[in-house]
Amino acid sequence: MSRERQFILIGEAFNQLLLNFPEEKNLFPEAPRIISFRTRLTHAYRTISDDVVWGIMKNSLSSFCTKIYLLYQERCPE
């Protein structure tokens, strides 16, 4: 699966999360940007350079994944 496709899935997941659990919006102030990026990847993918995708992967993805993981551990303990 391409990195772009993975970002599309993340954006759609956030969109659904906020539709179903709007109170979670405060936990993810970056959600509107993630959803917007998903929309651009889906409908205007030719306007996004590989450098933009790589920059997000390099600068933002790790901290974002950590935040999601910690939330999951908090809400879904084993």
PDB file with one MODEL, atoms N, CA, C and O in Angstrom:
MODEL        1
ATOM      1  N   MET A   1       0.851  -1.173   0.000  1.00  0.00           N
ATOM      2  CA  MET A   1       0.000   0.000   0.000  1.00  0.00           C
ATOM      3  C   MET A   1       0.897   1.236   0.000  1.00  0.00           C
ATOM      4  O   MET A   1       1.877   1.303   0.742  1.00  0.00           O
ATOM      5  N   SER A   2       0.558   2.198  -0.825  1.00  0.00           N
ATOM      6  CA  SER A   2       1.378   3.402  -0.934  1.00  0.00           C
ATOM      7  C   SER A   2       1.235   4.276   0.312  1.00  0.00           C
ATOM      8  O   SER A   2       0.243   4.192   1.036  1.00  0.00           O
ATOM      9  N   ARG A   3       2.231   5.104   0.544  1.00  0.00           N
ATOM     10  CA  ARG A   3       2.183   6.043   1.668  1.00  0.00           C
ATOM     11  C   ARG A   3       1.001   6.999   1.507  1.00  0.00           C
ATOM     12  O   ARG A   3       0.325   7.335   2.479  1.00  0.00           O
ATOM     13  N   GLU A   4       0.763   7.430   0.275  1.00  0.00           N
ATOM     14  CA  GLU A   4      -0.355   8.329   0.050  1.00  0.00           C
ATOM     15  C   GLU A   4      -1.674   7.676   0.446  1.00  0.00           C
ATOM     16  O   GLU A   4      -2.529   8.304   1.070  1.00  0.00           O
ATOM     17  N   ARG A   5      -1.825   6.418   0.081  1.00  0.00           N
ATOM     18  CA  ARG A   5      -3.053   5.677   0.427  1.00  0.00           C
ATOM     19  C   ARG A   5      -3.187   5.563   1.941  1.00  0.00           C
ATOM     20  O   ARG A   5      -4.294   5.666   2.468  1.00  0.00           O
ATOM     21  N   GLN A   6      -2.093   5.355   2.638  1.00  0.00           N
ATOM     22  CA  GLN A   6      -2.144   5.266   4.091  1.00  0.00           C
ATOM     23  C   GLN A   6      -2.588   6.599   4.697  1.00  0.00           C
ATOM     24  O   GLN A   6      -3.367   6.620   5.650  1.00  0.00           O
ATOM     25  N   PHE A   7      -2.092   7.709   4.147  1.00  0.00           N
ATOM     26  CA  PHE A   7      -2.527   9.023   4.631  1.00  0.00           C
ATOM     27  C   PHE A   7      -4.010   9.252   4.350  1.00  0.00           C
ATOM     28  O   PHE A   7      -4.707   9.864   5.159  1.00  0.00           O
ATOM     29  N   ILE A   8      -4.491   8.769   3.220  1.00  0.00           N
ATOM     30  CA  ILE A   8      -5.917   8.882   2.909  1.00  0.00           C
ATOM     31  C   ILE A   8      -6.738   8.116   3.951  1.00  0.00           C
ATOM     32  O   ILE A   8      -7.763   8.613   4.417  1.00  0.00           O
ATOM     33  N   LEU A   9      -6.299   6.929   4.312  1.00  0.00           N
ATOM     34  CA  LEU A   9      -7.017   6.142   5.312  1.00  0.00           C
ATOM     35  C   LEU A   9      -6.992   6.806   6.683  1.00  0.00           C
ATOM     36  O   LEU A   9      -7.999   6.801   7.391  1.00  0.00           O
ATOM     37  N   ILE A  10      -5.861   7.372   7.062  1.00  0.00           N
ATOM     38  CA  ILE A  10      -5.765   8.083   8.342  1.00  0.00           C
ATOM     39  C   ILE A  10      -6.721   9.273   8.349  1.00  0.00           C
ATOM     40  O   ILE A  10      -7.441   9.487   9.325  1.00  0.00           O
ATOM     41  N   GLY A  11      -6.730  10.038   7.273  1.00  0.00           N
ATOM     42  CA  GLY A  11      -7.617  11.195   7.193  1.00  0.00           C
ATOM     43  C   GLY A  11      -9.075  10.805   7.258  1.00  0.00           C
ATOM     44  O   GLY A  11      -9.868  11.471   7.923  1.00  0.00           O
ATOM     45  N   GLU A  12      -9.436   9.742   6.580  1.00  0.00           N
ATOM     46  CA  GLU A  12     -10.824   9.288   6.611  1.00  0.00           C
ATOM     47  C   GLU A  12     -11.189   8.771   7.999  1.00  0.00           C
ATOM     48  O   GLU A  12     -12.304   8.994   8.470  1.00  0.00           O
ATOM     49  N   ALA A  13     -10.260   8.084   8.654  1.00  0.00           N
ATOM     50  CA  ALA A  13     -10.515   7.609  10.018  1.00  0.00           C
ATOM     51  C   ALA A  13     -10.764   8.786  10.957  1.00  0.00           C
ATOM     52  O   ALA A  13     -11.661   8.730  11.799  1.00  0.00           O
ATOM     53  N   PHE A  14      -9.976   9.848  10.817  1.00  0.00           N
ATOM     54  CA  PHE A  14     -10.191  11.033  11.643  1.00  0.00           C
ATOM     55  C   PHE A  14     -11.530  11.678  11.336  1.00  0.00           C
ATOM     56  O   PHE A  14     -12.234  12.119  12.244  1.00  0.00           O
ATOM     57  N   ASN A  15     -11.878  11.734  10.087  1.00  0.00           N
ATOM     58  CA  ASN A  15     -13.166  12.298   9.704  1.00  0.00           C
ATOM     59  C   ASN A  15     -14.302  11.532  10.379  1.00  0.00           C
ATOM     60  O   ASN A  15     -15.212  12.138  10.945  1.00  0.00           O
ATOM     61  N   GLN A  16     -14.252  10.224  10.321  1.00  0.00           N
ATOM     62  CA  GLN A  16     -15.283   9.398  10.946  1.00  0.00           C
ATOM     63  C   GLN A  16     -15.251   9.526  12.472  1.00  0.00           C
ATOM     64  O   GLN A  16     -16.301   9.567  13.113  1.00  0.00           O
ATOM     65  N   LEU A  17     -14.065   9.589  13.046  1.00  0.00           N
ATOM     66  CA  LEU A  17     -13.929   9.749  14.495  1.00  0.00           C
ATOM     67  C   LEU A  17     -14.642  11.009  14.957  1.00  0.00           C
ATOM     68  O   LEU A  17     -15.419  10.972  15.911  1.00  0.00           O
ATOM     69  N   LEU A  18     -14.381  12.126  14.283  1.00  0.00           N
ATOM     70  CA  LEU A  18     -14.967  13.389  14.705  1.00  0.00           C
ATOM     71  C   LEU A  18     -16.463  13.470  14.415  1.00  0.00           C
ATOM     72  O   LEU A  18     -17.193  14.171  15.116  1.00  0.00           O
ATOM     73  N   LEU A  19     -16.918  12.763  13.393  1.00  0.00           N
ATOM     74  CA  LEU A  19     -18.365  12.709  13.142  1.00  0.00           C
ATOM     75  C   LEU A  19     -19.084  11.934  14.240  1.00  0.00           C
ATOM     76  O   LEU A  19     -20.182  12.301  14.658  1.00  0.00           O
ATOM     77  N   ASN A  20     -18.454  10.861  14.700  1.00  0.00           N
ATOM     78  CA  ASN A  20     -19.088   9.998  15.697  1.00  0.00           C
ATOM     79  C   ASN A  20     -18.783  10.391  17.138  1.00  0.00           C
ATOM     80  O   ASN A  20     -19.574  10.114  18.039  1.00  0.00           O
ATOM     81  N   PHE A  21     -17.638  11.034  17.356  1.00  0.00           N
ATOM     82  CA  PHE A  21     -17.210  11.435  18.696  1.00  0.00           C
ATOM     83  C   PHE A  21     -16.676  12.862  18.652  1.00  0.00           C
ATOM     84  O   PHE A  21     -15.473  13.072  18.802  1.00  0.00           O
ATOM     85  N   PRO A  22     -17.546  13.843  18.448  1.00  0.00           N
ATOM     86  CA  PRO A  22     -17.072  15.220  18.289  1.00  0.00           C
ATOM     87  C   PRO A  22     -16.329  15.752  19.503  1.00  0.00           C
ATOM     88  O   PRO A  22     -15.545  16.693  19.381  1.00  0.00           O
ATOM     89  N   GLU A  23     -16.560  15.171  20.667  1.00  0.00           N
ATOM     90  CA  GLU A  23     -15.852  15.615  21.868  1.00  0.00           C
ATOM     91  C   GLU A  23     -14.352  15.330  21.813  1.00  0.00           C
ATOM     92  O   GLU A  23     -13.588  15.915  22.581  1.00  0.00           O
ATOM     93  N   GLU A  24     -13.927  14.454  20.932  1.00  0.00           N
ATOM     94  CA  GLU A  24     -12.510  14.127  20.795  1.00  0.00           C
ATOM     95  C   GLU A  24     -11.734  15.193  20.021  1.00  0.00           C
ATOM     96  O   GLU A  24     -10.507  15.136  19.938  1.00  0.00           O
ATOM     97  N   LYS A  25     -12.441  16.147  19.464  1.00  0.00           N
ATOM     98  CA  LYS A  25     -11.794  17.203  18.676  1.00  0.00           C
ATOM     99  C   LYS A  25     -10.705  17.917  19.475  1.00  0.00           C
ATOM    100  O   LYS A  25      -9.675  18.297  18.917  1.00  0.00           O
ATOM    101  N   ASN A  26     -10.927  18.100  20.777  1.00  0.00           N
ATOM    102  CA  ASN A  26      -9.941  18.786  21.621  1.00  0.00           C
ATOM    103  C   ASN A  26      -8.636  18.014  21.760  1.00  0.00           C
ATOM    104  O   ASN A  26      -7.580  18.611  21.965  1.00  0.00           O
ATOM    105  N   LEU A  27      -8.703  16.696  21.651  1.00  0.00           N
ATOM    106  CA  LEU A  27      -7.488  15.885  21.760  1.00  0.00           C
ATOM    107  C   LEU A  27      -6.607  15.976  20.524  1.00  0.00           C
ATOM    108  O   LEU A  27      -5.401  15.742  20.593  1.00  0.00           O
ATOM    109  N   PHE A  28      -7.212  16.314  19.398  1.00  0.00           N
ATOM    110  CA  PHE A  28      -6.492  16.324  18.136  1.00  0.00           C
ATOM    111  C   PHE A  28      -6.703  17.647  17.399  1.00  0.00           C
ATOM    112  O   PHE A  28      -7.455  17.698  16.425  1.00  0.00           O
ATOM    113  N   PRO A  29      -6.053  18.708  17.849  1.00  0.00           N
ATOM    114  CA  PRO A  29      -6.223  19.994  17.165  1.00  0.00           C
ATOM    115  C   PRO A  29      -5.734  19.972  15.721  1.00  0.00           C
ATOM    116  O   PRO A  29      -6.106  20.832  14.922  1.00  0.00           O
ATOM    117  N   GLU A  30      -4.900  18.988  15.387  1.00  0.00           N
ATOM    118  CA  GLU A  30      -4.382  18.870  14.032  1.00  0.00           C
ATOM    119  C   GLU A  30      -5.340  18.139  13.092  1.00  0.00           C
ATOM    120  O   GLU A  30      -5.073  18.042  11.894  1.00  0.00           O
ATOM    121  N   ALA A  31      -6.447  17.628  13.618  1.00  0.00           N
ATOM    122  CA  ALA A  31      -7.382  16.835  12.818  1.00  0.00           C
ATOM    123  C   ALA A  31      -7.879  17.556  11.564  1.00  0.00           C
ATOM    124  O   ALA A  31      -7.920  16.931  10.505  1.00  0.00           O
ATOM    125  N   PRO A  32      -8.258  18.830  11.624  1.00  0.00           N
ATOM    126  CA  PRO A  32      -8.711  19.474  10.382  1.00  0.00           C
ATOM    127  C   PRO A  32      -7.640  19.490   9.286  1.00  0.00           C
ATOM    128  O   PRO A  32      -7.962  19.345   8.106  1.00  0.00           O
ATOM    129  N   ARG A  33      -6.391  19.663   9.661  1.00  0.00           N
ATOM    130  CA  ARG A  33      -5.312  19.643   8.659  1.00  0.00           C
ATOM    131  C   ARG A  33      -5.126  18.249   8.087  1.00  0.00           C
ATOM    132  O   ARG A  33      -4.873  18.095   6.892  1.00  0.00           O
ATOM    133  N   ILE A  34      -5.249  17.233   8.930  1.00  0.00           N
ATOM    134  CA  ILE A  34      -5.115  15.847   8.471  1.00  0.00           C
ATOM    135  C   ILE A  34      -6.241  15.511   7.504  1.00  0.00           C
ATOM    136  O   ILE A  34      -6.008  14.891   6.466  1.00  0.00           O
ATOM    137  N   ILE A  35      -7.454  15.915   7.839  1.00  0.00           N
ATOM    138  CA  ILE A  35      -8.610  15.655   6.978  1.00  0.00           C
ATOM    139  C   ILE A  35      -8.477  16.416   5.662  1.00  0.00           C
ATOM    140  O   ILE A  35      -8.800  15.887   4.598  1.00  0.00           O
ATOM    141  N   SER A  36      -8.007  17.643   5.738  1.00  0.00           N
ATOM    142  CA  SER A  36      -7.799  18.440   4.527  1.00  0.00           C
ATOM    143  C   SER A  36      -6.738  17.812   3.628  1.00  0.00           C
ATOM    144  O   SER A  36      -6.892  17.780   2.407  1.00  0.00           O
ATOM    145  N   PHE A  37      -5.665  17.314   4.232  1.00  0.00           N
ATOM    146  CA  PHE A  37      -4.612  16.646   3.463  1.00  0.00           C
ATOM    147  C   PHE A  37      -5.173  15.402   2.776  1.00  0.00           C
ATOM    148  O   PHE A  37      -4.837  15.119   1.626  1.00  0.00           O
ATOM    149  N   ARG A  38      -6.016  14.672   3.471  1.00  0.00           N
ATOM    150  CA  ARG A  38      -6.654  13.496   2.886  1.00  0.00           C
ATOM    151  C   ARG A  38      -7.487  13.885   1.667  1.00  0.00           C
ATOM    152  O   ARG A  38      -7.457  13.207   0.640  1.00  0.00           O
ATOM    153  N   THR A  39      -8.225  14.979   1.792  1.00  0.00           N
ATOM    154  CA  THR A  39      -9.054  15.442   0.681  1.00  0.00           C
ATOM    155  C   THR A  39      -8.194  15.822  -0.519  1.00  0.00           C
ATOM    156  O   THR A  39      -8.526  15.489  -1.656  1.00  0.00           O
ATOM    157  N   ARG A  40      -7.097  16.514  -0.267  1.00  0.00           N
ATOM    158  CA  ARG A  40      -6.195  16.880  -1.375  1.00  0.00           C
ATOM    159  C   ARG A  40      -5.581  15.645  -2.006  1.00  0.00           C
ATOM    160  O   ARG A  40      -5.481  15.563  -3.230  1.00  0.00           O
ATOM    161  N   LEU A  41      -5.168  14.681  -1.193  1.00  0.00           N
ATOM    162  CA  LEU A  41      -4.594  13.456  -1.757  1.00  0.00           C
ATOM    163  C   LEU A  41      -5.613  12.703  -2.601  1.00  0.00           C
ATOM    164  O   LEU A  41      -5.269  12.113  -3.625  1.00  0.00           O
ATOM    165  N   THR A  42      -6.857  12.728  -2.170  1.00  0.00           N
ATOM    166  CA  THR A  42      -7.904  11.994  -2.877  1.00  0.00           C
ATOM    167  C   THR A  42      -8.334  12.681  -4.164  1.00  0.00           C
ATOM    168  O   THR A  42      -8.522  12.026  -5.190  1.00  0.00           O
ATOM    169  N   HIS A  43      -8.490  13.996  -4.112  1.00  0.00           N
ATOM    170  CA  HIS A  43      -9.096  14.702  -5.230  1.00  0.00           C
ATOM    171  C   HIS A  43      -8.136  15.579  -6.032  1.00  0.00           C
ATOM    172  O   HIS A  43      -8.433  15.938  -7.171  1.00  0.00           O
ATOM    173  N   ALA A  44      -7.008  15.919  -5.459  1.00  0.00           N
ATOM    174  CA  ALA A  44      -6.064  16.796  -6.158  1.00  0.00           C
ATOM    175  C   ALA A  44      -4.634  16.301  -5.958  1.00  0.00           C
ATOM    176  O   ALA A  44      -3.717  17.089  -5.727  1.00  0.00           O
ATOM    177  N   TYR A  45      -4.462  14.980  -6.051  1.00  0.00           N
ATOM    178  CA  TYR A  45      -3.175  14.367  -5.744  1.00  0.00           C
ATOM    179  C   TYR A  45      -2.038  14.888  -6.609  1.00  0.00           C
ATOM    180  O   TYR A  45      -0.880  14.850  -6.191  1.00  0.00           O
ATOM    181  N   ARG A  46      -2.339  15.363  -7.779  1.00  0.00           N
ATOM    182  CA  ARG A  46      -1.273  15.868  -8.660  1.00  0.00           C
ATOM    183  C   ARG A  46      -0.674  17.175  -8.159  1.00  0.00           C
ATOM    184  O   ARG A  46       0.396  17.583  -8.610  1.00  0.00           O
ATOM    185  N   THR A  47      -1.366  17.838  -7.220  1.00  0.00           N
ATOM    186  CA  THR A  47      -0.865  19.110  -6.701  1.00  0.00           C
ATOM    187  C   THR A  47       0.065  18.918  -5.504  1.00  0.00           C
ATOM    188  O   THR A  47       0.623  19.890  -4.994  1.00  0.00           O
ATOM    189  N   ILE A  48       0.236  17.685  -5.054  1.00  0.00           N
ATOM    190  CA  ILE A  48       1.065  17.412  -3.875  1.00  0.00           C
ATOM    191  C   ILE A  48       2.348  16.736  -4.325  1.00  0.00           C
ATOM    192  O   ILE A  48       2.326  15.692  -4.976  1.00  0.00           O
ATOM    193  N   SER A  49       3.451  17.346  -3.968  1.00  0.00           N
ATOM    194  CA  SER A  49       4.747  16.786  -4.362  1.00  0.00           C
ATOM    195  C   SER A  49       5.173  15.683  -3.396  1.00  0.00           C
ATOM    196  O   SER A  49       4.683  15.597  -2.270  1.00  0.00           O
ATOM    197  N   ASP A  50       6.073  14.862  -3.852  1.00  0.00           N
ATOM    198  CA  ASP A  50       6.647  13.823  -2.999  1.00  0.00           C
ATOM    199  C   ASP A  50       7.339  14.444  -1.794  1.00  0.00           C
ATOM    200  O   ASP A  50       7.357  13.845  -0.718  1.00  0.00           O
ATOM    201  N   ASP A  51       7.909  15.632  -1.956  1.00  0.00           N
ATOM    202  CA  ASP A  51       8.589  16.308  -0.856  1.00  0.00           C
ATOM    203  C   ASP A  51       7.627  16.641   0.282  1.00  0.00           C
ATOM    204  O   ASP A  51       8.007  16.575   1.451  1.00  0.00           O
ATOM    205  N   VAL A  52       6.398  16.993  -0.046  1.00  0.00           N
ATOM    206  CA  VAL A  52       5.401  17.283   0.985  1.00  0.00           C
ATOM    207  C   VAL A  52       5.080  16.018   1.767  1.00  0.00           C
ATOM    208  O   VAL A  52       5.054  16.032   2.997  1.00  0.00           O
ATOM    209  N   VAL A  53       4.838  14.933   1.055  1.00  0.00           N
ATOM    210  CA  VAL A  53       4.527  13.660   1.718  1.00  0.00           C
ATOM    211  C   VAL A  53       5.714  13.224   2.579  1.00  0.00           C
ATOM    212  O   VAL A  53       5.529  12.815   3.726  1.00  0.00           O
ATOM    213  N   TRP A  54       6.915  13.307   2.041  1.00  0.00           N
ATOM    214  CA  TRP A  54       8.100  12.917   2.785  1.00  0.00           C
ATOM    215  C   TRP A  54       8.292  13.814   4.014  1.00  0.00           C
ATOM    216  O   TRP A  54       8.668  13.326   5.079  1.00  0.00           O
ATOM    217  N   GLY A  55       8.040  15.104   3.875  1.00  0.00           N
ATOM    218  CA  GLY A  55       8.180  16.025   4.998  1.00  0.00           C
ATOM    219  C   GLY A  55       7.241  15.679   6.139  1.00  0.00           C
ATOM    220  O   GLY A  55       7.624  15.742   7.307  1.00  0.00           O
ATOM    221  N   ILE A  56       6.022  15.318   5.806  1.00  0.00           N
ATOM    222  CA  ILE A  56       5.068  14.910   6.840  1.00  0.00           C
ATOM    223  C   ILE A  56       5.541  13.631   7.509  1.00  0.00           C
ATOM    224  O   ILE A  56       5.489  13.510   8.733  1.00  0.00           O
ATOM    225  N   MET A  57       5.995  12.688   6.720  1.00  0.00           N
ATOM    226  CA  MET A  57       6.490  11.436   7.285  1.00  0.00           C
ATOM    227  C   MET A  57       7.681  11.680   8.199  1.00  0.00           C
ATOM    228  O   MET A  57       7.777  11.089   9.274  1.00  0.00           O
ATOM    229  N   LYS A  58       8.574  12.539   7.777  1.00  0.00           N
ATOM    230  CA  LYS A  58       9.805  12.793   8.520  1.00  0.00           C
ATOM    231  C   LYS A  58       9.568  13.623   9.776  1.00  0.00           C
ATOM    232  O   LYS A  58      10.174  13.359  10.815  1.00  0.00           O
ATOM    233  N   ASN A  59       8.692  14.626   9.692  1.00  0.00           N
ATOM    234  CA  ASN A  59       8.570  15.607  10.772  1.00  0.00           C
ATOM    235  C   ASN A  59       7.375  15.422  11.702  1.00  0.00           C
ATOM    236  O   ASN A  59       7.406  15.893  12.839  1.00  0.00           O
ATOM    237  N   SER A  60       6.338  14.754  11.248  1.00  0.00           N
ATOM    238  CA  SER A  60       5.105  14.732  12.044  1.00  0.00           C
ATOM    239  C   SER A  60       4.581  13.343  12.376  1.00  0.00           C
ATOM    240  O   SER A  60       3.917  13.164  13.398  1.00  0.00           O
ATOM    241  N   LEU A  61       4.860  12.386  11.555  1.00  0.00           N
ATOM    242  CA  LEU A  61       4.200  11.093  11.678  1.00  0.00           C
ATOM    243  C   LEU A  61       4.545  10.356  12.972  1.00  0.00           C
ATOM    244  O   LEU A  61       3.665   9.757  13.589  1.00  0.00           O
ATOM    245  N   SER A  62       5.784  10.391  13.382  1.00  0.00           N
ATOM    246  CA  SER A  62       6.198   9.662  14.579  1.00  0.00           C
ATOM    247  C   SER A  62       5.471  10.159  15.828  1.00  0.00           C
ATOM    248  O   SER A  62       4.949   9.357  16.601  1.00  0.00           O
ATOM    249  N   SER A  63       5.435  11.460  16.025  1.00  0.00           N
ATOM    250  CA  SER A  63       4.753  11.991  17.217  1.00  0.00           C
ATOM    251  C   SER A  63       3.251  11.738  17.146  1.00  0.00           C
ATOM    252  O   SER A  63       2.610  11.482  18.165  1.00  0.00           O
ATOM    253  N   PHE A  64       2.693  11.811  15.944  1.00  0.00           N
ATOM    254  CA  PHE A  64       1.274  11.532  15.766  1.00  0.00           C
ATOM    255  C   PHE A  64       0.966  10.079  16.126  1.00  0.00           C
ATOM    256  O   PHE A  64      -0.001   9.810  16.839  1.00  0.00           O
ATOM    257  N   CYS A  65       1.769   9.154  15.645  1.00  0.00           N
ATOM    258  CA  CYS A  65       1.552   7.732  15.939  1.00  0.00           C
ATOM    259  C   CYS A  65       1.680   7.457  17.432  1.00  0.00           C
ATOM    260  O   CYS A  65       0.916   6.666  17.985  1.00  0.00           O
ATOM    261  N   THR A  66       2.634   8.101  18.082  1.00  0.00           N
ATOM    262  CA  THR A  66       2.799   7.944  19.524  1.00  0.00           C
ATOM    263  C   THR A  66       1.556   8.416  20.260  1.00  0.00           C
ATOM    264  O   THR A  66       1.093   7.756  21.190  1.00  0.00           O
ATOM    265  N   LYS A  67       1.016   9.552  19.850  1.00  0.00           N
ATOM    266  CA  LYS A  67      -0.190  10.096  20.472  1.00  0.00           C
ATOM    267  C   LYS A  67      -1.372   9.136  20.316  1.00  0.00           C
ATOM    268  O   LYS A  67      -2.123   8.912  21.266  1.00  0.00           O
ATOM    269  N   ILE A  68      -1.532   8.582  19.138  1.00  0.00           N
ATOM    270  CA  ILE A  68      -2.618   7.620  18.888  1.00  0.00           C
ATOM    271  C   ILE A  68      -2.419   6.360  19.737  1.00  0.00           C
ATOM    272  O   ILE A  68      -3.369   5.839  20.321  1.00  0.00           O
ATOM    273  N   TYR A  69      -1.184   5.881  19.795  1.00  0.00           N
ATOM    274  CA  TYR A  69      -0.889   4.670  20.569  1.00  0.00           C
ATOM    275  C   TYR A  69      -1.196   4.876  22.054  1.00  0.00           C
ATOM    276  O   TYR A  69      -1.803   4.015  22.691  1.00  0.00           O
ATOM    277  N   LEU A  70      -0.776   6.016  22.601  1.00  0.00           N
ATOM    278  CA  LEU A  70      -1.028   6.287  24.014  1.00  0.00           C
ATOM    279  C   LEU A  70      -2.521   6.410  24.288  1.00  0.00           C
ATOM    280  O   LEU A  70      -3.002   5.942  25.321  1.00  0.00           O
ATOM    281  N   LEU A  71      -3.249   7.026  23.386  1.00  0.00           N
ATOM    282  CA  LEU A  71      -4.699   7.116  23.547  1.00  0.00           C
ATOM    283  C   LEU A  71      -5.334   5.727  23.512  1.00  0.00           C
ATOM    284  O   LEU A  71      -6.223   5.420  24.306  1.00  0.00           O
ATOM    285  N   TYR A  72      -4.877   4.909  22.603  1.00  0.00           N
ATOM    286  CA  TYR A  72      -5.384   3.538  22.501  1.00  0.00           C
ATOM    287  C   TYR A  72      -5.103   2.775  23.800  1.00  0.00           C
ATOM    288  O   TYR A  72      -5.986   2.084  24.309  1.00  0.00           O
ATOM    289  N   GLN A  73      -3.904   2.889  24.331  1.00  0.00           N
ATOM    290  CA  GLN A  73      -3.556   2.196  25.578  1.00  0.00           C
ATOM    291  C   GLN A  73      -4.443   2.663  26.732  1.00  0.00           C
ATOM    292  O   GLN A  73      -4.844   1.871  27.586  1.00  0.00           O
ATOM    293  N   GLU A  74      -4.737   3.945  26.740  1.00  0.00           N
ATOM    294  CA  GLU A  74      -5.586   4.510  27.800  1.00  0.00           C
ATOM    295  C   GLU A  74      -7.027   4.033  27.690  1.00  0.00           C
ATOM    296  O   GLU A  74      -7.653   3.701  28.696  1.00  0.00           O
ATOM    297  N   ARG A  75      -7.550   3.998  26.477  1.00  0.00           N
ATOM    298  CA  ARG A  75      -8.963   3.687  26.278  1.00  0.00           C
ATOM    299  C   ARG A  75      -9.254   2.193  26.102  1.00  0.00           C
ATOM    300  O   ARG A  75     -10.383   1.747  26.304  1.00  0.00           O
ATOM    301  N   CYS A  76      -8.230   1.429  25.727  1.00  0.00           N
ATOM    302  CA  CYS A  76      -8.449   0.006  25.443  1.00  0.00           C
ATOM    303  C   CYS A  76      -7.425  -0.856  26.188  1.00  0.00           C
ATOM    304  O   CYS A  76      -6.661  -1.588  25.559  1.00  0.00           O
ATOM    305  N   PRO A  77      -7.404  -0.776  27.502  1.00  0.00           N
ATOM    306  CA  PRO A  77      -6.424  -1.595  28.228  1.00  0.00           C
ATOM    307  C   PRO A  77      -6.727  -3.083  28.051  1.00  0.00           C
ATOM    308  O   PRO A  77      -7.872  -3.487  27.848  1.00  0.00           O
ATOM    309  N   GLU A  78      -5.703  -3.853  28.131  1.00  0.00           N
ATOM    310  CA  GLU A  78      -5.878  -5.305  27.931  1.00  0.00           C
ATOM    311  C   GLU A  78      -6.432  -5.965  29.149  1.00  0.00           C
ATOM    312  O   GLU A  78      -6.640  -7.178  29.153  1.00  0.00           O
TER     313      GLU A  78
ENDMDL
END
